[in-house]
Amino acid sequence: MSTKFIDIQNASMAFPVKKGCYQALVDVNLQVAKGEFITLIGHSGCGKSTLLNMIAGLTIATGGTLLCANREIAGPSPERGVVFQNHSLLPWLTCHDNVYLAVERVFGAIEPKARLQERTRAALALVGLTHAEHKRPNEISGGMKQRVGIARALSMEPKVLLMDEPFGALDALTRAHLQDELLKIVAATGSTVVMVTHDVDEAVLLSDRIVMMTNGPSATIGDIVSVNLPRPRERVTLAADPQYMAYRTAVLEFLYHRQARPAAKEAA
């Protein structure tokens, strides 16, 4: 398996501010293999979302190189589907039509409408929302809205699925259910996933590798934990698995000892 489906080389990101320049990220180096599930974790302000936006092409790096499938990332592309914490659904459209918009944008010029409809229904079926395809966002739960967002991203058949805390606003039970659903979806599609999270258990459950960021400004990758747990993964079984607990402890050690909370440092 190639280790460089996504290849980030010495990437940095600086934002202009009133007093000059805010250096968000420096010297970020990361290679992601095709079909790998990567999570980015770290304290607030460590540049997780900035790095994800750079991979998405929504933010252009001020230094270094980012490649996807050996092509430079120079802007947004359907080959990199994005799911945000805010589902960003159009409230006047049904679930079906929210997904159809993305399908039509990517495939409308080369495929007949019947095929576009098939793609839309297949994406909704993949996330278990066939029964809700004619409902509007105000008629479904928060968890279902996030599923529509995932269906919309997957409907474009992206090479990479990028997720920025997609379950962060949900209650614990709904979050757990969607984590389990995401595991099934990724297994079925073979997607390459990069996901931002604040949740250590979520990171260990989902990931092949957990990329841990140092505190900002001038944040970078502090360490990477490889999660060698067999798939498919079942959360109840893993809860008592000593290897699972070891990975969890390694991430907590990094976050709370090697990278103490910035607020705690200021108070010291």
Helices and strands as residue ranges (DSSP letters): E 6-17, E 20-32, E 37-41, H 48-56, E 63-68, E 71-72, E 80-83, H 95-107, H 113-126, G 130-132, G 137-139, H 142-155, E 160-164, H 172-189, E 192-196, H 200-206, E 209-213, E 221-226, H 235-239, H 242-253, I 254-258, H 262-267
